[in-house]
């Protein structure tokens, strides 16, 4: 866990229910100033809901409990004015489908300058000049001419860059990237990842990277949290966790990745699907899909416990530590996803 002096965001016991059905079961997570944290897991594990709840963006039928603080300021239950100051100003969020996030009937320049006016008070010529700078920063060519174009006149990758520019308009301390490369082809995905890395280096902002892509997480993040059925089940530094995944679910995610080197081999899928939150197993939620499960797993929920500095695990029967993990402990493993 992070030291108190450098914590930017602190989540404690964050729970979310929809119509009485619990979907998040007490998320404890710290984000340190300037660091990049990955959230990984299958669809339906609660990755996006965690941050939508933190920012007060869930619909009215959602019931949210727990605590979310930024620099010690409580966000859960905060006034609308407080949340509107934090959204975009302190914490910005970009989504996986930029075409549904940009207004199709407004020019791009106007959408970015509106964000600048709201969060930084820049209007008129000052707002336009800053918009040009942001568009140029994210790699949009010929910014003066393209300032007056509509979203449909840009490619999918350029629209994602424009969404990042809009997020940067408020000079946020934390950027939440919710699967920002899913809708893009492989070449553009790589460009967006490089952009996120370079922007973090330039601005010093923290980043939360939500993704199914373990390879992308290994490039962008310092630390990774694996989520399953509304809980964090494993957490650690990227190099250590990728070299030594201890939770059977994390191990299964790696086993399901195709090996592009060597002979062709059958993938090892994780049997079954993420359980319906209305009918969660009594014990460990992963136990019905886990080949290592014992009777205890089916009846007792394992707590998320500290296994070492920055390493947490929730499993009664973890995967044995590998030899390579001992050799690479604490290091970023180049090409860790094989």
Secondary structure, DSSP 8 states (H G I E B T S, - for coil): ---GGGEEEEEEEEEEEETTEEEEEEEEEEEETT-EEEEE--TTSSHHHHHHHHTT-S-TTEEEEEEEEETTEE-TT--HHHHHHHBTTTEEEE-S-HHHHS-TTSBHHHHHHHHHHHHH---HHHHHHHHHHHHHHTT-SSHHHHTT-BGGGS-HHHHHHHHHHHHHTT--SEEEEESTTTTS-HHHHHHHHHHHHHHHHHH--EEEEEES-HHHHHHH-SEEEEEETTEEEEEEEHHHHHH---SHHHHHHHHTS---SSS--------S----GGG--SS-TTGGG-TT--HHHHHS----EEEETTEEE--SS-----HHHHHHTTS--TT---
